[in-house]
Amino acid sequence: MAKQTTPEGRKPLAYLNEPFLNSPDARAIRLLAEYLEPLSVFRREKIRDTVVFFGSARLRDEGPLAQYYNDARTLARMITEWAVQFVDNGTHRFVVCSGGGPGIMEAANRGAADAGGKTVGLNIGLPFEQLPNPYISPGLSFEFHYFFMRKLWFAYLAKALIVFPGGFGTLDEMMEVLTLTQTQKLAKKIAIVLYGSTYWKEVINFDALVRHGTVSPDDLNLFQYADDPDTAFRLLQTHLMTYMQPETPETPAISKSRHPLDPTGAAG
């Protein structure tokens, strides 16, 4: 345990007081740190926007579901090779980003590394499965304690999302982005591609949600399906080229709040 006094007998400065920083009273500071540290790194590394991969940590490059791993790796390589043309003055566009762990996350980072590009891993401390994979670019591997701060960074820079088969975590992350998109809380257009139509149509009966009136028929246009890397790449490429912005602010807007006194959502 860190000493609570300096050699001179003084109390340490509050921001150097480890017992305080690790206490419940300092939770807000820890939350803020998990926002500001990645922001600082992304600015330094000139990461302008990302293409996010979600999917199971349990899918490996061998076994009955190995094709999903291999397809994720291939798609990430294709995106990274294509995105090279948009590097401008050291600023990187459409950088592949994953949850930083094994399985589909590893495949995405590995594919981007195959192409020689930068690639981001947003890791989180869990009791099992979640250790950083070795394919994340040096300096772009992050470790989060708070799930919601990790989710914020998935959405913050994302211009596209590709969702491979996965379990509770993947479903949670996917529904978060679908909800933000449905409710127009993202101040940008984001492509959402569900990879593996047979899997997703069995696991989630979206048509039943429409039939029961819990979502609008138009909500099914928020995402598209793909079953091979070429199709997924074409869908992503078309969207990214259509909504590519010539300039974006240094700190991109993540959400819009439509307050009655601010119907444009300009307040952010």
C-alpha positions in Angstrom: 0.0 0.0 0.0 1.3 3.4 -0.9 2.4 5.7 1.9 -0.1 8.4 2.8 2.6 10.9 3.7 5.7 12.2 2.0 9.2 11.8 3.6 8.7 15.3 5.1 5.5 14.2 6.8 3.2 16.0 4.4 0.2 14.5 2.8 0.8 13.8 -1.0 -1.0 15.9 -3.6 -4.4 14.5 -4.2 -3.6 13.4 -7.7 -0.6 11.4 -6.4 -2.6 9.9 -3.5 -3.0 6.2 -4.6 -5.3 5.2 -1.8 -7.6 8.0 -2.6 -7.4 7.4 -6.4 -8.4 3.8 -5.8 -11.3 4.7 -3.5 -15.0 4.9 -4.3 -14.8 8.6 -3.8 -12.5 8.9 -6.8 -14.5 6.8 -9.2 -15.3 9.9 -11.3 -11.6 10.6 -11.8 -11.0 7.0 -12.9 -13.9 7.3 -15.3 -12.5 10.5 -16.7 -9.1 8.9 -17.1 -10.6 6.1 -19.2 -12.0 8.8 -21.5 -9.0 11.2 -21.7 -6.2 8.7 -22.0 -7.5 7.1 -25.2 -8.4 10.5 -26.6 -4.8 11.7 -26.0 -3.4 8.6 -27.7 -5.7 8.7 -30.7 -4.8 12.4 -31.3 -1.1 11.6 -31.0 -1.3 8.6 -33.3 -3.6 10.6 -35.7 -6.4 8.0 -35.8 -9.3 9.8 -37.4 -11.9 7.1 -37.6 -12.3 3.3 -37.3 -14.0 0.2 -38.7 -15.0 -1.9 -35.7 -15.2 -5.7 -35.6 -17.4 -7.4 -33.0 -17.5 -11.2 -32.5 -16.9 -14.2 -30.3 -13.7 -14.6 -28.3 -14.2 -18.4 -28.7 -13.8 -18.7 -32.5 -10.3 -19.8 -33.5 -8.5 -20.4 -36.8 -9.2 -24.1 -36.5 -12.2 -26.1 -35.8 -15.8 -26.2 -37.1 -16.2 -22.4 -37.0 -12.8 -21.5 -38.3 -14.2 -20.0 -41.4 -15.5 -17.0 -39.5 -12.0 -16.4 -38.0 -10.4 -16.6 -41.5 -13.1 -14.4 -43.1 -12.6 -11.8 -40.4 -8.9 -11.8 -40.9 -9.4 -11.5 -44.7 -11.9 -8.7 -44.4 -9.7 -6.7 -42.0 -6.8 -7.1 -44.4 -8.9 -5.9 -47.4 -10.1 -2.9 -45.5 -6.6 -1.9 -44.3 -5.1 -2.3 -47.8 -7.9 -0.1 -49.3 -7.6 2.5 -46.6 -3.9 3.2 -47.3 -5.0 5.6 -50.1 -6.6 7.9 -47.5 -3.6 8.4 -45.3 -2.9 12.1 -45.4 -0.1 13.9 -43.5 0.1 11.0 -41.1 -3.6 10.9 -40.4 -5.2 7.4 -40.7 -8.7 6.7 -41.9 -10.8 3.6 -41.3 -8.5 1.9 -38.9 -9.5 -1.6 -37.9 -10.5 -1.7 -34.3 -11.5 -4.7 -32.1 -12.1 -5.6 -28.5 -8.5 -6.6 -28.3 -8.9 -10.2 -27.2 -8.8 -13.6 -28.9 -11.1 -15.1 -31.5 -12.7 -12.7 -33.9 -11.0 -9.8 -32.2 -7.6 -11.4 -32.8 -8.6 -12.2 -36.4 -9.4 -8.6 -37.1 -6.2 -7.2 -35.6 -4.3 -9.9 -37.3 -5.7 -9.1 -40.8 -4.9 -5.4 -40.4 -1.4 -6.3 -39.2 -1.0 -8.6 -42.3 -1.6 -5.5 -44.4 1.0 -3.5 -42.5 -1.6 -1.0 -41.1 -2.3 0.4 -37.7 -4.9 -1.5 -35.7 -6.6 -0.8 -32.3 -7.5 -3.1 -29.4 -9.9 -1.9 -26.7 -9.4 -4.6 -24.1 -11.1 -5.0 -20.8 -10.2 -6.9 -17.6 -12.4 -10.1 -17.3 -12.0 -13.3 -15.3 -11.5 -15.4 -18.4 -10.8 -15.3 -22.1 -9.9 -11.6 -22.4 -6.2 -11.1 -22.8 -4.7 -8.7 -25.4 -3.8 -10.5 -28.6 -0.3 -10.0 -30.1 -1.5 -8.3 -33.3 -2.5 -4.9 -31.9 -0.3 -2.0 -33.0 2.2 -0.9 -30.4 0.7 2.0 -28.4 -2.8 1.2 -29.5 -3.7 -1.5 -27.0 -6.0 -0.1 -24.3 -7.1 -1.7 -21.0 -10.5 -0.7 -19.6 -12.2 -1.4 -16.3 -15.6 0.1 -17.1 -17.6 -1.6 -19.8 -19.5 1.6 -20.7 -16.3 3.6 -21.3 -15.1 0.8 -23.6 -18.4 1.0 -25.5 -18.1 4.7 -25.8 -14.7 4.3 -27.5 -16.1 1.6 -29.8 -18.8 4.1 -31.0 -16.7 7.3 -30.7 -14.6 7.0 -33.9 -16.5 4.2 -35.7 -17.7 4.8 -39.3 -18.6 1.2 -39.8 -19.3 -1.9 -37.7 -19.0 -5.5 -38.8 -20.6 -8.1 -36.4 -19.5 -11.7 -36.6 -21.2 -14.5 -34.7 -20.8 -14.1 -30.9 -22.4 -14.6 -27.5 -23.7 -12.3 -24.8 -20.9 -9.7 -25.1 -21.3 -9.5 -28.9 -25.1 -9.2 -28.6 -24.7 -6.5 -26.0 -22.3 -4.4 -28.0 -24.3 -4.8 -31.2 -27.6 -3.8 -29.6 -25.9 -0.8 -28.1 -24.8 0.5 -31.5 -28.2 -0.4 -33.1 -30.0 1.5 -30.4 -27.8 4.6 -30.8 -28.4 4.5 -34.6 -32.1 3.9 -34.3 -32.5 6.8 -31.8 -30.3 9.0 -33.9 -27.9 9.6 -31.1 -24.8 9.2 -33.3 -23.8 12.4 -35.0 -22.7 10.5 -38.1 -23.8 7.8 -40.5 -22.5 4.3 -39.5 -22.7 1.2 -41.6 -23.7 -2.0 -39.7 -23.1 -5.3 -41.4 -24.1 -8.6 -39.7 -21.7 -11.3 -40.9 -23.2 -14.8 -41.3 -26.9 -14.4 -42.2 -27.8 -18.0 -41.2 -26.5 -17.5 -37.7 -28.0 -14.1 -37.1 -31.4 -14.9 -38.5 -31.6 -17.9 -36.3 -30.3 -16.2 -33.1 -32.4 -13.0 -33.5 -35.8 -13.0 -35.2 -35.8 -9.4 -36.3 -39.0 -10.0 -38.4 -40.8 -11.1 -35.2 -39.9 -7.7 -33.6 -41.6 -6.0 -36.5 -44.6 -8.3 -36.4 -45.1 -7.7 -32.7 -44.8 -3.9 -33.3 -41.8 -3.4 -31.0 -39.6 -2.0 -33.8 -40.5 -0.2 -37.0 -40.1 -2.0 -40.4 -37.7 0.8 -41.3 -35.5 -0.2 -38.4 -34.5 -3.3 -40.4 -32.8 -1.0 -42.8 -30.3 0.0 -40.1 -28.1 -3.1 -41.0 -27.3 -5.4 -43.8 -26.2 -9.1 -44.1 -23.0 -10.5 -45.7 -21.8 -14.1 -46.0 -18.4 -13.6 -47.6 -15.5 -11.1 -47.3 -16.0 -9.6 -50.8 -19.7 -8.8 -50.2 -19.0 -7.3 -46.8 -16.1 -5.2 -48.2 -18.3 -3.9 -51.0 -21.1 -2.9 -48.5 -18.6 -1.1 -46.3 -16.7 0.5 -49.1 -19.9 1.9 -50.6 -21.0 3.4 -47.3 -17.6 4.8 -46.4 -17.2 6.5 -49.8 -20.7 7.9 -49.7 -20.4 9.4 -46.3 -16.7 10.3 -46.3 -16.3 13.8 -44.9 -13.5 16.1 -46.2 -13.0 17.5 -42.7 -13.9 16.6 -39.2 -13.3 18.4 -35.9 -10.4 17.3 -33.8 -12.8 15.8 -31.3 -15.6 14.2 -33.3 -19.1 14.5 -32.0 -20.6 11.3 -30.7 -24.2 12.1 -29.9 -26.9 14.6 -30.5 -29.4 15.7 -27.9 -32.7 17.0 -29.2 -33.8 19.3 -26.4 -37.0 21.3 -27.0 -34.9 24.5 -26.8 -32.4 23.1 -29.2 -34.2 21.1 -31.9 -31.2 20.9 -34.2 -29.2 18.9 -31.6 -26.3 21.4 -32.0 -25.7 21.4 -28.3 -24.3 17.8 -28.5 
